[in-house]
Amino acid sequence: MKLYELTIRPVSGFGTPLKGDTLFGHFCWQAAYDEKLLNGGLDKWIDCYSENPCVIFSSAWPKLNDKENWYYAMKRPDLPLGYLFLRTNKDCRKAMTEKKDNAAKKWMLVPEDLCITKSRMLFKNNAELMEMMFQGVTDETKKAMRGKPKKLLMKEHIQPHNTINRLTDTTGEDMFAPYQQTAEFYYPETELAIFVLINAEATDIERVKLAMERIGQFGFGKDSSTGWGRFDVCENGEKTFPPIDNANACYTLAPSLPEQGLYRDWYFSPFTRFGRHGDRLARSENPFKNPVIMADEGAVLIPENVRDMTKPYLGRPAFNVSKAMPKAVVQGYTPWLPFKLEI
């Protein structure tokens, strides 16, 4: 499989996080309606998905630069702080303050070559990350955002609505049923990188890009019919998978279901996917899928021997998750990056 990067730019709020398994589900709906997106059609590749996946999506990661180099802002690995930060203060009070500051550094900057090494690991807190993003936007955006009380990568917005009787085109007599919907808006001019592993026997980057453009046009995730989940696809390019020399651990880029018996240790945050069908099945008798507990992106898996990890992805899919569509599958695969973990 070849590794590609798709860069997107949000143009609306999002009701659903841009995670790899959900992106895969949207791609499958596109392939269900357009058989040309996958050679042989979607059913062929779903039948062999456990042995030969067609495409694997990562979650979306902010892409930014410091005027000299481009970086991907990824989640700090789910490791104990002592594995990532060395204690530099012997004084207990100062050491506790230092630990608190390190705990706030939720972001890891990964260079464009995707090589993660101890000497190149750069960790940032939200304020430091937003300062980098602020320096990279246009002067017009800087002027609009300067003076804002707090810069955030994503900000929650609550949109009020009211129930309308479509027969009378009013809220009705003696009826007033307001409700709220919440969406997350990205910082202006934010660009997000999505890494895609593509099986050349199944499709190619141009067709995957076409599917992503359609998803961005019609909306991604929750409440897309009301205008949420819109994005533009900016560019794409092939990436080189980083070398595994001297590596002993795997860093995951999407929620996954790690294989059993392959790893001697793992560190992760559990993530429960309460899946729901989209498109026409959203209004079926039972649109909900069975919950799937996954290891969230940013997990660190330590295999018995990293050289046995010959594939650019790890994990396994989840089947039997839907009564409305028995053939439905959840992407439990994830692209991964090798790195050296010193324990």
N, C-alpha and C positions, 0 to 999 in steps of 0.2 A: 504494500500500500504506500502511496505517496502522501506527503504532508503538505497542506496548503494553508495559507492565511487569507481570510476574507475580512476586510475592514468595512464596518458599517458606521453610520452616523445617525443617532436617534433624532426624530423630528416630532415626537409626541411623548406623552407619558406612557408608562408601562404598568399594567396590573399584574403581570407575571414575570418573575426574574428570568433573564436570558441564560438558562442552564442547558447543558448539552443534551440531556434526555428529552427535554421539551422541544428543542430545535429539531431533533431527530423525528419526533412525532409530527411536527409541522411539515417536514420534508416528505414524510411518508404520505401525508394527505395530498401534497402536490403530485407525487408520483402516482397516486391512485387515480387522479384525474388526467394526468398526462403520461401515457405509457412510454413516451420517448425519453423521459428523464432517466429511466433505468433500462438497460438492455434486457429484453425479455419480460419486462413488466415487474411490478412490485411483488406480486405473489411468488414469483420464482425466487426472489432474493430474501423474502421473509421465511420461506421454507428452509433455506440453508443458512439463516442468519447466525445460528449458534456455532457453525463451523467456518463460515466464510462471509463476514459482514460486508455490506456494500459501501456504506459510509458511516463514519463515526465523528460526532461533533463534540468540540470542547464547549465549555461555558464561555461567555463573553468577558474579555478583560480590557480595561482602559489602556489606551496607547498614548504615550506622551514623550516629550523630549526635554532636555536641559540645554537647548541651543547647540549642543555638540553631538549628542547621541540619542537614539530612540530607545525607549524602554517599554516593557509591558508591566503594568502594575497588577501583580497577582497576589492572591491571598497568602499571608504568612503561613508557612508549613505548620500543620497541626502537631507540633512537637512541644515538649516541656521547654520553658524559656531557657533553662540551663544548657540545653543542647545548642541554642542559637546565640546566646549572649554570655560572655565571660564576665564574672564578677570582678570589678576593678577597684571597689572600695572595701576596705576592711572595717570601717566604721559601720555599725549596724544600722543607724538611722539613715546614713547616706546610701547604704546598700539597698534599703527598702525603697527609698525614693528612686534609685536607679532602676530597680525591678519594676516599679510602677510605670516609669517612663518607657521601659522596654515593652511592657505589656500593651501599651497604647499604640505601638508600632504594628499596625494590622496589615501593612502592605509590604510586599517584597518586590523590588524592581529587578526584572529579568531583562538582560540585554537582547538585542535583535537576533543574535545567533543562538539564543535559547540555552546557552551553557550556564549552568548553575554551579558555582564553585564557592568555597568558603571565603576566599579573598574578594570575590566579586558580589557577594550578597549585600545588598543595600536595603535597609528597612526604613520605612517612613510611617509616621502617624498621619492622621487625616489632614491636619493643618499643613504639614510639610508637603504632602501629595498635592493638595489644592494650590499651594503656592507655586509648585512646578507647573500645574495646569494653567494657572492664571498667566504665567509668563509666556505660555505658548499660544494664547488666543489673540485674535485681532484687536487692534486699538479700539474699535467700536464696542466690542464686547467688554474690554477692560474698562472703558468709560461707563458702561451700563452696570457692571458688577462692582466697581470700586465703591467702597463705603458700605457695602452690604454687611450686616452684623456678623454673619458667619457663613463661610463658604463650605458647601458640602458637595460631594460627588453626586449624590442623589438626594433629592428633597421631596418629602411627601406633600401631596396636594389633595385636599378634600373637595370634591365637587358635589354640591347639593342638587338633587333631582326631586321630581314629584310625579306621582302616578297619575296618568291621564286616561280618561275614558275615551276610547277611540270612536265610539258611536256618537258621542256628543261633542267631542273635541274640547272637553273641559275637565276639570278635576272632579266634576260631579257635584250633585247636591248633597249637602251634609257630609262631604268627604274631602279630607285633606290628608294625603298620605306621603309626606316627604321622606326621602331617604338619602343616604350619602354613599358615594363611591370614592375609593382612594386609589391614587396612581402615584408612581414614583417618576420624577422628572430628572434627567441627567443634567449636569452642569453644561452651559452653552458650549457648543463646538466640540463636545466630547466625541472621540473616536474610539470604537471598541473593536478589538481583534478577536475573531473566532477561528480556531484552528480546526481543520477538517482533514481527516484521513479518508482517502478515496481509493477504492478498489478499481483498478483500470479495466477489469473485466465487466464491471457494472455500469460505470458512468465516467464522466470527466469533470474538470473544474468549471467549464463553461456552462454545463447543464446544472451543476449544483448552484452556481452563481445565479442562473436564471430562476431557479426555484426560490432562492433567497430574495431575489428582487420582487418576486410575486408575493412572498410572505410579507416583506416590508411594505408593499403597496396596499395589501388588504388587511394587514394587522396581525400582530403576534399576541397570543395568549388571551387572558381575560379581558372582556369588554372591548374586543377589537371592533365590534360592530358600532361602537359609539365613538370611534376615532383613536383609540389607544393602540399602542404596539406598532406604530409606524416607524420605519427607518429607511435610509438610503444605503445602497451598497456602493462603496467608494472605489475599491480596487481589490485585486487579488494577486497572489503570487505564490510560487512554490518555495517551501522551506526545506532546509537540510536538517535531518534528525541529528541532534548532538551526539558526539561519541560517548560510549559507555566506559571508556578506559578509566580505571581507578574509581569508578562509581560503585556504590554499594546499596543505593536506595532509589526508590521511584517516587516522584512527585506527580500527583494526578491533576488533570486539568478539567475534570467534569465529575459529577456524581457517578459512583461506580459500585459494582458488586464484585469484590475481589474473589478470585478463585480460592478454593479451599486446598490446604496442603502444600501451597507453593511458597508461602511466606513464613518466616520464623518470628516476625514481629510486625506490628502495624500501629500507626497512630492516626486517628481520624476523629472528625465530629460526625455523629450520626445525623442523617437527613432522611426524613420520611416523606416519600412522594405519595400524596393523596391524589392520584391521577383521575382525570376526567376526560371523556371523549370530546373531541371538537367536531366541527363541521356538522353534517346532518345527524350524526349520532349524539350530538349534544342534547337533542330533544327526543331521544329514544326512551323506552320504558325504564332502562337502567343505565344512565350515562356515566356512572361512577365506576372506576377501576378499583381493584383490591390494593390496599396500601403496600408499598414496597420500601423497606428500610435499606438505605444505601449509605456508603461512605461519601461524605460531601467532598467537593473539590478542595484541593489543598491537603489531601491525605498523604501520608508518607508510609510506603510499604517497603519492608526490608525482605527481599527474597533470600533463599538459601544461597543462591549464586546468581548475581545480576547478569552474568554472561548467558544464563539460560533464558533470559528475557530477550528472545530473538525477534519479537514482534513489536512494532511501534505503538501497540495498544495493550491493555490488560483488562481483566474483568470478564464477565459473562452476562448474557441477557436474562431477563425475567419473562417467563411465559405464564399462561393461565391467569392473567390479571383481569380479564374482562368476560362477563357473561353476555354482553351485547355483541361482542366481536371476539369469538374464541381464538382467532389467529393473531390477536393483538400482542405486541411485544414491547417491552421497555428496554431502552438502550442501557445496559449495565456496563458497557465498555467505556473506556476513557483513553485518550492519548496521555502519554506520560513523559516526563523529563527525568533523565538520570542525574544524580548528584552524589557527592561524597559526604556522608554523615559521620561525624566524629563523636562517638559515644564514650 
